[in-house]
Amino acid sequence: MAGQTGITNTYLYLQYVNDQNDDPSADPSALDTIKATIDQVNELIGQKCARNFGSATYKEWVETKGESYVVLNNYPITKVKLFSPNSVDVCTVEGTGFSIATVSSNNSSVVLSAIATDGSTETESVLNYSSYANVSSLVTAIDSVSGWDAEVLSDRGSNLTSLIRPIDSEWALDEKVYLNGPYLGSKARISYDSDAILDLSGYNGTVFVWYTAGYTLPVCDASGGTLSTVGNVPAGLTLVANEIIKDYLNSKDEDRNMKEEDQGDYKFIRDGISSAISRHWSDLNQFARKSV
């Protein structure tokens, strides 16, 4: 059985409870409930705080709103791989012979969507950047899709497709859609005032940031008996998470009117945990996504 990780885990929660007269680890069914609750609490705290806590890499296009800094979605920022204050068009995409044709993109693919002239035949072609790492290979792949044409702009064929700016949807029927990406890198540094802020050396407007942020999460074994990775999550955040778990479990035990089917109901459990999170929000909100 796999171990458990998050801003808290079974090992850390049992250490927090630390009541030998009522040791929940002595009851396997109670331990299973605790472990399941911890997983739910970790997930719902992340949703409530609107951020990811575990260390990961992100690519974001951010509007500075006239300021010479940006507040990024996730923190603590630990590494900036690329900061670019400008963008450049790298290729065009166009659909012909359809009734409707649109192009959308995200951080992993470009999607070509079309409805044929019969009004009913729909097609969707997903071109993953993992298969087409540079713009030249992506353009070649698009050209091979019936009804679609693409063109590399200038000398941008070697640009990385994974850095193409996402678009929700753009009309492409007999019109060129311009896909763009970051143009040249520049200097930026993590702010001395906050590890969620990037100082941009005077640049403003829409900028691109490729960065790593988040904590090393603690990991325990499946039984919650040992801690294999200590991590560096703030002690205050783990404490609040443990308090929320205990609050929910106590309220669940105290509610004698709760039916057995309610206790196993997924939505009922999540609603109960969400209520516990709300009760502790005054302590938890300091760890939420930052804003200006």
C-alpha positions in Angstrom: 0.0 0.0 0.0 1.3 3.4 -1.0 2.3 6.0 1.6 0.5 9.3 2.2 1.5 12.9 1.5 0.0 16.3 1.8 0.3 19.3 4.1 -0.4 16.8 6.8 -0.6 13.0 6.9 -1.5 10.1 9.2 1.8 10.2 11.1 1.6 13.9 11.7 -2.0 13.8 12.7 -1.4 10.9 15.2 1.5 12.9 16.6 -0.8 15.9 17.0 -3.6 13.8 18.8 -1.0 12.0 20.9 -3.7 10.5 23.3 -2.6 7.1 24.4 -5.8 6.5 26.3 -7.8 6.9 23.1 -5.2 5.9 20.5 -7.1 5.9 17.1 -4.3 3.7 15.5 -5.4 0.9 17.8 -8.6 0.5 15.8 -8.0 -0.3 12.1 -11.4 0.9 11.0 -10.9 4.2 12.8 -7.4 4.5 11.2 -8.9 4.0 7.8 -11.4 6.7 8.5 -8.7 9.1 9.6 -6.6 8.4 6.5 -9.5 9.0 4.2 -10.4 12.2 6.1 -6.9 13.5 5.8 -6.8 13.0 2.1 -10.1 14.9 1.7 -8.9 17.7 4.1 -5.7 18.2 2.1 -7.6 18.4 -1.2 -10.3 20.8 0.1 -7.9 23.1 1.9 -6.0 23.5 -1.4 -9.3 24.3 -3.2 -10.3 26.8 -0.5 -6.9 28.5 -0.5 -6.9 28.5 -4.4 -3.3 27.2 -4.6 -1.2 24.1 -4.8 1.0 23.4 -1.8 3.3 20.7 -3.2 6.4 21.8 -5.3 5.6 21.9 -9.0 6.6 23.9 -12.1 4.2 26.4 -13.7 4.0 28.5 -16.9 1.9 31.6 -16.5 1.0 34.6 -18.6 0.3 37.4 -16.1 -1.1 40.9 -16.4 0.9 43.3 -14.2 -1.8 45.9 -14.1 0.7 48.7 -14.5 2.9 47.5 -11.6 6.5 46.6 -11.9 5.9 43.3 -10.1 3.5 40.3 -10.3 1.9 38.2 -7.6 2.0 34.6 -8.9 -0.7 32.0 -8.3 1.5 29.6 -6.4 4.2 30.1 -3.7 6.7 30.0 -2.2 8.6 30.7 -5.5 11.8 28.7 -5.3 13.1 29.1 -8.9 12.4 31.2 -11.9 13.3 29.3 -15.1 12.3 32.1 -17.5 10.9 35.6 -17.4 9.9 37.2 -20.6 8.3 40.7 -20.8 7.4 40.4 -24.5 5.7 37.9 -26.8 6.2 37.1 -30.5 4.0 35.3 -33.1 5.5 31.9 -33.9 3.0 30.4 -36.4 -0.4 30.8 -38.0 -3.2 28.3 -38.2 -6.2 28.4 -40.6 -9.1 26.1 -41.4 -10.8 26.0 -44.8 -13.8 24.2 -46.3 -15.8 24.0 -43.1 -18.9 25.8 -41.7 -17.1 26.5 -38.4 -13.4 26.3 -37.5 -11.8 27.3 -34.3 -8.4 26.9 -32.6 -7.8 26.6 -28.9 -4.7 25.9 -26.9 -3.5 25.1 -23.4 -0.2 24.3 -21.8 0.0 20.9 -23.3 -1.7 21.0 -26.7 -3.3 22.8 -29.6 -6.9 21.8 -30.5 -8.4 22.2 -34.0 -12.2 22.1 -33.9 -14.5 22.1 -36.9 -18.0 21.5 -38.2 -18.3 20.4 -41.8 -20.5 22.1 -44.4 -23.2 19.4 -43.8 -23.7 21.0 -40.4 -23.5 17.8 -38.5 -20.1 16.2 -38.9 -17.8 17.5 -36.1 -14.1 16.9 -35.9 -11.5 17.7 -33.2 -7.8 17.1 -33.6 -5.6 17.4 -30.5 -1.9 17.9 -31.2 0.1 17.3 -28.0 3.2 19.3 -27.4 4.8 16.1 -26.0 4.7 14.7 -29.6 5.6 18.0 -31.3 8.3 19.7 -29.3 9.0 22.6 -31.6 7.0 24.9 -33.8 8.2 23.3 -37.1 7.1 19.8 -36.1 3.7 21.2 -34.9 3.1 23.1 -38.2 4.0 19.9 -40.2 1.4 18.0 -38.0 -1.3 20.6 -38.5 -0.7 20.6 -42.3 -1.4 16.8 -42.3 -4.9 17.4 -40.9 -7.4 17.6 -43.7 -8.7 21.2 -44.1 -6.1 22.8 -42.0 -3.0 24.8 -42.9 -0.2 26.2 -40.8 2.9 28.3 -41.4 6.0 29.0 -39.4 6.6 32.7 -39.0 10.1 34.2 -39.5 12.7 31.9 -37.9 10.5 30.6 -35.1 10.6 27.0 -36.1 12.8 26.0 -33.2 10.7 27.7 -30.6 9.3 25.4 -27.9 5.6 24.5 -28.4 5.2 24.0 -24.6 5.6 27.8 -24.2 2.8 28.8 -26.7 0.4 31.1 -25.0 -3.0 29.4 -24.2 -6.1 30.7 -25.9 -9.6 29.6 -25.0 -11.0 29.8 -28.6 -10.3 31.8 -31.7 -12.2 31.8 -35.0 -10.1 30.2 -37.8 -12.4 29.7 -40.8 -10.6 31.3 -43.7 -8.8 33.5 -41.2 -5.3 33.1 -39.7 -5.0 32.5 -36.0 -1.7 33.7 -34.7 -0.1 31.5 -32.0 2.5 33.3 -29.9 5.1 32.6 -27.2 7.6 34.4 -25.1 10.2 36.5 -26.9 13.6 36.7 -25.2 14.3 36.5 -21.5 15.0 39.2 -19.1 15.9 39.8 -15.5 13.5 39.2 -12.6 14.0 38.3 -8.9 11.9 37.0 -6.1 10.8 39.9 -3.9 12.5 40.4 -0.5 9.0 41.3 0.9 7.1 38.1 -0.2 7.9 34.7 -1.7 4.8 35.0 -3.8 5.9 38.2 -5.6 8.3 38.6 -8.5 10.0 41.9 -9.0 10.3 42.7 -12.7 12.9 45.4 -12.9 10.5 48.1 -14.2 8.7 45.9 -16.8 4.9 46.0 -16.9 2.0 44.8 -19.1 1.5 41.1 -19.9 4.5 39.0 -19.1 5.4 35.3 -19.2 6.8 33.5 -16.1 8.1 29.9 -16.0 8.8 29.1 -12.4 8.8 26.5 -9.6 6.9 27.0 -6.4 5.6 25.1 -3.4 6.7 23.1 -0.5 8.4 19.7 -0.1 5.4 17.8 1.3 5.9 15.4 4.2 5.5 11.7 3.4 4.6 8.8 5.8 4.3 5.1 5.3 0.9 3.5 4.7 0.3 2.7 8.3 1.2 6.2 9.5 4.0 4.7 11.7 7.0 6.4 10.3 7.8 9.7 8.5 10.0 9.1 5.5 10.1 12.7 4.3 9.9 15.6 6.8 9.3 18.3 4.2 9.2 22.0 4.8 5.5 22.8 5.1 5.0 25.7 7.6 4.2 24.2 11.0 1.3 26.6 11.4 -0.3 25.3 8.2 0.0 21.6 9.3 -1.4 22.6 12.7 -4.5 24.2 11.2 -5.0 21.2 9.0 -4.8 18.8 11.9 -7.2 21.0 13.9 -9.7 20.8 11.0 -9.4 17.0 10.9 -10.0 16.7 14.6 -12.9 19.2 14.4 -14.6 17.2 11.7 -14.1 13.8 13.3 -15.4 15.2 16.7 -18.4 16.7 15.1 -19.1 13.5 13.2 -18.8 11.4 16.5 -21.0 13.9 18.4 -23.8 13.9 15.8 -25.8 10.8 17.0 -28.5 11.6 14.4 -26.1 10.9 11.5 -27.3 7.8 9.7 -24.8 5.1 8.7 -25.4 5.7 5.0 -24.6 9.4 5.7 -21.3 8.6 7.2 -20.2 6.8 4.0 -21.7 9.4 1.6 -19.0 11.2 -0.3 -20.9 14.5 -0.7 -22.0 14.5 3.0 -18.4 13.9 4.1 -17.0 16.7 1.9 -19.8 19.1 3.1 -18.9 18.3 6.7 -15.2 18.9 6.1 -15.9 22.1 4.2 -17.9 23.4 7.2 -14.9 22.6 9.5 -12.6 24.4 7.1 -14.9 27.5 7.2 -14.8 27.4 11.0 -11.0 27.6 10.9 -10.7 30.1 8.0 -9.5 32.9 10.3 -6.4 30.8 10.9 -6.1 29.3 7.5 -6.6 32.3 5.2 -3.0 33.5 5.9 -1.9 30.5 3.7 -4.3 31.3 0.9 -3.3 32.6 -2.6 -1.9 36.1 -2.3 -3.5 39.1 -4.1 -3.0 42.8 -4.4 
